[in-house]
Amino acid sequence: MSELVKRVEWTPLLFSVGLGCLLLPLFLALPFGNSPMVAGEMIQQAAQGVQGAVVDSVGAANLVTSVVLAYRGLDTLGELAILFAAATGAGMVLQSGSAALHQNTKMHKHIDSEINLGELFDSAATMLTPLLLLVGVYIILHGHLTPGGGFQGGVVVAVALFLPSWARNGGGQLSHKVISRIEGGAGASFIVIGLVALWQGDPFLTPWLAQGELGELFSAGTLPLLYLMVGLKVGAELAALLKYLAIDEQVQS
């Protein structure tokens, strides 16, 4: 009994209790489902004037997308650079684990081919991977219309790319060469789109394609292209990082 008590992880339990104590008063105090919602009305009234100006200048139905990519595009580029640096640093730290994993090639090939999480996980990964890819791409391509975009969709794409490898205990096919090319191409394309705006005499990352009709998929100029590049870069970097983490876990086990 004492050994079981020692194995209990108290940190998640304490975090859950603290989070519950924080959220419970909020749920009890806020009039959910009652009309009118004062906070929501205030936000909508404040956003109406801003939204109208954004639609006229950028043509994006999603106000957040206009801020992230059009008005503060350099900040988004900086965030991508930070994510790249973090993923690169983590990959370098875990590179020793990757080398240790391949010291005994025959043994690990046998492990990868014989040991997996089971037929259920394998079948579920095969079924869920295309669905997750579809959802991730949908979130990316509709980021200028609805809440979502490249960062959120990129995370879903990364999970979809890593899922088969995880279900097969590292035996799935996830080529680092392909992932690196996707990541580099997406980052370079993001910068090129901004440079084209400079070449036309506009500020960096200013949308230079036709705005189109508000609410349509092909609208908001180059913002959908920028979000596509963001989604590809985020998805590739996180998928590679998950692969490195999985390799390091295999080495430790």
Long-range contacts (C-beta under 8 A, 24 or more apart in sequence): 55-214, 58-207, 58-211, 58-220, 58-221, 58-223, 59-207, 59-211, 59-212, 59-214, 59-219, 59-220, 59-221, 60-144, 60-145, 60-219, 60-220, 60-223, 61-144, 61-145, 61-146, 61-214, 61-215, 61-219, 61-220, 62-143, 62-144, 62-145, 62-146, 62-147, 62-149, 64-147, 64-149, 65-143, 65-144, 65-149, 65-220, 65-223, 65-227, 66-220, 66-223, 68-149, 69-205, 69-223, 69-226, 69-227, 70-205, 70-206, 70-207, 70-223, 73-194, 73-204, 73-205, 73-226, 74-204, 74-205, 76-226, 76-230, 77-190, 77-191, 77-194, 77-205, 80-187, 80-190, 80-230, 80-233, 80-234, 83-233, 83-234, 83-237, 84-183, 84-187, 84-233, 84-237, 87-237, 87-238, 87-240, 87-241, 90-241, 90-244, 90-245, 91-240, 91-241, 91-244, 94-244, 94-245, 94-247, 94-248, 95-244, 97-244, 97-247, 97-248, 97-251, 97-252, 98-244, 98-247, 98-248, 98-251, 100-251, 101-247, 101-250, 101-251, 108-250, 111-169, 111-250, 112-168, 112-169, 112-170, 112-171, 113-171, 115-169, 116-167, 116-168, 116-169, 116-171, 117-166, 117-167, 117-168, 117-169, 121-167, 122-167, 122-168, 124-167, 125-163, 125-164, 125-166, 125-167, 125-168, 125-172, 126-164, 128-160, 128-163, 129-160, 129-163, 129-164, 130-160, 132-156, 132-157, 132-159, 132-160, 132-163, 133-157, 133-160, 133-161, 136-160, 136-231, 136-235, 137-231, 139-231, 140-227, 140-228, 140-230, 140-231, 141-217, 141-224, 141-227, 141-228, 142-217, 143-223, 143-224, 143-227, 143-231, 144-219, 144-220, 144-223, 144-224, 144-227, 145-215, 145-217, 145-219, 149-227, 149-230, 149-231, 150-226, 150-227, 150-228, 150-229, 150-230, 150-231, 150-232, 150-233, 150-234, 151-230, 151-231, 151-234, 153-227, 153-231, 153-235, 154-230, 154-231, 154-232, 154-233, 154-234, 154-235, 154-238, 155-234, 155-235, 155-238, 156-235, 157-231, 157-232, 157-234, 157-235, 157-239, 158-234, 158-235, 158-236, 158-237, 158-238, 158-239, 158-242, 159-242, 161-235, 161-239, 162-239, 162-242, 162-243, 162-246, 165-243, 165-246, 166-242, 166-246, 169-250, 170-246, 170-247, 170-250, 174-239, 174-243, 176-240, 176-243, 179-236, 179-239, 179-240, 180-236, 180-240, 182-232, 182-233, 182-235, 182-236, 183-232, 183-233, 183-236, 183-237, 183-240, 185-232, 186-228, 186-229, 186-230, 186-232, 186-233, 186-236, 187-229, 187-233, 189-225, 189-229, 190-226, 190-229, 190-230, 190-233, 193-222, 193-225, 193-226, 193-229, 197-222
